[in-house]
Amino acid sequence: MVPPFVSQRDSQTLLHPTRAKGRHGSEPTAEAETWPAEAKVASLMSIGFSYTEAWHMSLRDYRRYVGIVSSWHVPDKDREDGVRLATNDDLVSLFG
């Protein structure tokens, strides 16, 4: 469930992230369930954020950055979903 204050663009991306085919979510590890705040910090630090930046980052921003980095690791041939709002260029290319 996406909070109502999240933009339509963000809500569609959060509700329909890019995933690998055949992998519809994964179970969290016991460590991530036991220490969720620390798991959040560790995942953000693994992609280059400092401890302080990671500790103070909002959940919404955390989900954005981790989602972006996770989607980069899905090979092109295995991608599905990844819904986003169409741009004007998308509409012109589709309808002429």
N, C-alpha and C positions, 0 to 999 in steps of 0.2 A: 504494500500500500504506500503510495507516494503522498506526502503531505500536500494540502491544497495550495500552499504558498509557492510551490515549485512550478516553474514555467512549463508550458505545454511541451516545448522542445526537450527540456530536461526530463519530464515525466515519461515521455515516450521512450527515451533512451534508457532510463532507469528500469522501466517495465519490460523492455525488449532488448536486452544487451546482446552483443555479438557473442555467439557461443560456438563451440565445436560441434559438428553434427554428431548425434548420438550421446552427447553429454549434456544433459539438461540439469545443470546444477551439480554440486558435489557436497558431500557431507563434510561439515567442519571437523577439524581434528579435535581430539580431546583437549589439547593444549589451548586451541583457539576458543573453545567453549568455556574453559576454566578461567582463562585470562583474556577476555575480549579486548580490553583497553590496550594491553601490552601487544596483542596480536595486531591491532590496528597500527600502533606505533612501529612495530617491527616491519610490517608490510610497506609502510610509507618510507621508512628509512632505507629499505632495500631498493627503492626506486630513486633515492637521492635526496629526500627531505632530511633536514636536521632533526634531532630529537625534539627540540623545542617547537619547531614548525609542526611536526607530526603530532605532538601531544596536544597542541592547541587547535588543530584543524577541526572544522565542523564535520559531522558525519556526512553531510551532503557532499562536501568537497572531497572527503576521503573516498566515498563511493565513486565519484567522478574520476579521480586520478587512478585508483586501483582498477576501475573498469576499463579505462583507456589502455593502460599498460597490459592488462590481461588480454584485451582484444588483439593487441599486436602479436601475441604469441599463438594465435589461432591461424594456421596456414590458410591461404586464400581458398584452396579447394575444399576445406572443411568448414567454411563459414556459413552460418545461417542467421536469420533474424537481423539485428542491427538496424532497426527501424529508426528513421529520422524524418523530420518535416521536410517537404520538398522546397527547394529554392526556386526562384524565378528561372534560372538557367535550366533546372530540371524540367520545369513545365514547358519551356520553349523547345527543349530537345525532344520532349515526348509528343507535344501537340503542334509544333511548328510555328 
